[in-house]
Amino acid sequence: MNASQILSFMIQAKTSEQIKWAAIPALYAVTLAQIAPKLTEEELFSMIAIGSVLYDHSSKEIVAQAATDQLLQSLMHPAAPDTP
């Protein structure tokens, strides 16, 4: 199976459950740990590098989502102005 076919399967695969960004790197690590014995050291470190990028992106997404949530809350429930 080539990369294009794998990507096509990834795009077509739908899950009925919502997975939070924070859980994706952990799911990746669990899956990678299961196949790690079958990989060469070079292949494993390549997959770990991909996991690192995934973790970094996930962390940034979580921070951005928290900031968005905070902004939405402040817009929906503005603080009462201070009165002298």
Kinemage of the C-alpha trace (Angstrom):
@kinemage 1
@onewidth
@group {chain A} dominant
@subgroup {mainchain}
@vectorlist {calphas} color= white
{ca met a 1} P 0.000 0.000 0.000
{ca asn a 2} L 1.437 3.371 -0.944
{ca ala a 3} L 1.178 6.730 0.846
{ca ser a 4} L -1.621 7.963 -1.410
{ca gln a 5} L -3.749 4.895 -0.653
{ca ile a 6} L -3.092 5.222 3.077
{ca leu a 7} L -4.036 8.907 3.013
{ca ser a 8} L -7.201 8.049 1.113
{ca phe a 9} L -8.152 5.513 3.793
{ca met a 10} L -7.407 8.079 6.499
{ca ile a 11} L -9.680 10.624 4.818
{ca gln a 12} L -12.481 8.103 4.317
{ca ala a 13} L -12.309 6.618 7.805
{ca lys a 14} L -14.940 8.207 9.973
{ca thr a 15} L -15.295 7.695 13.673
{ca ser a 16} L -18.573 8.194 15.457
{ca glu a 17} L -16.854 9.387 18.602
{ca gln a 18} L -15.419 12.835 19.114
{ca ile a 19} L -11.767 12.636 20.079
{ca lys a 20} L -10.282 15.649 21.817
{ca trp a 21} L -7.012 17.056 20.522
{ca ala a 22} L -5.349 16.288 23.854
{ca ala a 23} L -6.035 12.554 23.407
{ca ile a 24} L -4.636 12.177 19.890
{ca pro a 25} L -0.909 12.108 20.794
{ca ala a 26} L -1.640 9.509 23.501
{ca leu a 27} L -3.599 7.355 21.044
{ca tyr a 28} L -0.727 7.640 18.586
{ca ala a 29} L 1.802 6.644 21.261
{ca val a 30} L -0.254 3.601 22.278
{ca thr a 31} L -0.552 2.454 18.664
{ca leu a 32} L 3.125 3.105 17.997
{ca ala a 33} L 4.096 1.121 21.089
{ca gln a 34} L 2.125 -1.845 19.738
{ca ile a 35} L 4.026 -1.888 16.446
{ca ala a 36} L 7.408 -0.675 17.753
{ca pro a 37} L 8.882 -4.196 18.054
{ca lys a 38} L 8.352 -4.668 14.308
{ca leu a 39} L 10.155 -1.447 13.361
{ca thr a 40} L 13.826 -0.755 12.912
{ca glu a 41} L 15.345 1.860 15.177
{ca glu a 42} L 15.383 4.336 12.277
{ca glu a 43} L 11.702 3.688 11.490
{ca leu a 44} L 10.752 4.029 15.139
{ca phe a 45} L 12.569 7.350 15.541
{ca ser a 46} L 10.940 8.584 12.329
{ca met a 47} L 7.520 7.743 13.749
{ca ile a 48} L 8.445 9.375 17.070
{ca ala a 49} L 9.401 12.548 15.171
{ca ile a 50} L 5.965 12.561 13.556
{ca gly a 51} L 4.416 12.062 16.990
{ca ser a 52} L 6.406 15.024 18.263
{ca val a 53} L 4.970 17.261 15.535
{ca leu a 54} L 1.506 15.925 16.293
{ca tyr a 55} L 1.987 16.621 20.016
{ca asp a 56} L 3.243 20.153 19.314
{ca his a 57} L 0.281 20.918 17.049
{ca ser a 58} L -2.116 19.400 19.564
{ca ser a 59} L -0.699 21.545 22.367
{ca lys a 60} L -1.053 24.714 20.290
{ca glu a 61} L -4.608 23.769 19.338
{ca ile a 62} L -5.534 23.266 22.998
{ca val a 63} L -4.133 26.695 23.948
{ca ala a 64} L -5.941 28.341 21.018
{ca gln a 65} L -9.203 26.631 21.951
{ca ala a 66} L -8.894 27.791 25.567
{ca ala a 67} L -8.292 31.373 24.401
{ca thr a 68} L -11.283 31.155 22.057
{ca asp a 69} L -13.493 29.789 24.829
{ca gln a 70} L -12.392 32.598 27.154
{ca leu a 71} L -13.095 35.236 24.497
{ca leu a 72} L -16.536 33.778 23.778
{ca gln a 73} L -17.353 33.751 27.488
{ca ser a 74} L -16.306 37.385 27.864
{ca leu a 75} L -18.460 38.358 24.868
{ca met a 76} L -21.475 36.379 26.049
{ca his a 77} L -21.179 37.421 29.702
{ca pro a 78} L -19.471 40.811 29.829
{ca ala a 79} L -18.356 42.017 33.238
{ca ala a 80} L -20.390 44.826 34.753
{ca pro a 81} L -18.629 48.181 34.404
{ca asp a 82} L -17.108 49.649 37.549
{ca thr a 83} L -19.160 52.542 38.895
{ca pro a 84} L -17.765 55.193 41.232
